[in-house]
Amino acid sequence: MLAHCARSTVEFLHKEVPDFIPPELWLPCSSDLNPCDYRIWGCTQEHLYKKPIHDLAELKQRLVKVWADFEQIIVDRTIEQWRKRL
């Protein structure tokens, strides 16, 4: 089971996110309806793999940095586009 489908995560999202769509209504293999897996991860990979990664520690370090530097505007635009597709 994917982490974002874990029972505790889903319960948290039901409580904290007013417009939360439960996992049973998701189409997990659709690039149109799964923007995080496609758009957000694509942008992350683009920055993550600019230079070769030598070991797991470097991968983790770089991933944390890329995520910390991620621009909110990309997330906002992805959500905006996703809502139009619904």
N, C-alpha and C positions, 0 to 999 in steps of 0.2 A: 504494500500500500504506500502511496506517495505521502510525504510529510504533510502537504497541504490538505490531505483528505483524512488525516488522523482524527479520531473522535474528539480529542481535546482541542485540536485546532478548529474544527468545525463548530464545536460548542462555543468557543471563544468568539469566533467570527459572528455567529448568530446573535450573541449578546452585544458585541461592540460595533458591528458594521450594519447600519440600517438597511442597506440595499443588498445585503449578502445573498448570493445565489448558491444554494447548496450543491455539493458535488454531483448528486444524482441527476442534476439538470445540465451539467457540463457535457460538452462534446470534446473529450480529451485529445483527439487526434486532428482537430480542426484548427488550422492556423488562424482562421478568422475569429474563432471564439476562445483562443488561448493565447492572448497577447504576451503574457509574461514569458511563456516558454519559447516564443518565437521572436518577438521584437526586443524585449528586455534582455533575454539571454543572448540574442544575436549581437546587440550593442556591447554587452559585457565581454563576450568572446573576442570581439574586434579589438578591444583594448587589452584584454588579458594576454593574448598570444602575439603581441607586436614583436616580442623578442622570445627566443627559446627559453623554456623553463627547465631547470636542471634537476629539481627534486620536488618531493611533495611539500616540504616546508616552504620552498620558494613559491610554489603554486598557491598555497594557502595565504601566504603573505601578500602576494600580488592580487589575489581575489578580494581580500579584505580592502586593500587600497583602491582597487577599481570600483568596488561597491561604494566605498566612502566618498569617492570623487564623482559618483554617478549624478548627473544633472537631473533635478526634479522636473524640468521642462520635458524631458524625454518620457518620463513616467506619465506626466499629465497629458501629453499628446497621445500616448498609447491608449490611455483610458478613454480619451475623447474619441479616438478612432474606433475603439472597441464598442462603445455605446452606440455609435452609428450603425455598426454591423448587426446589432441586436434588433 
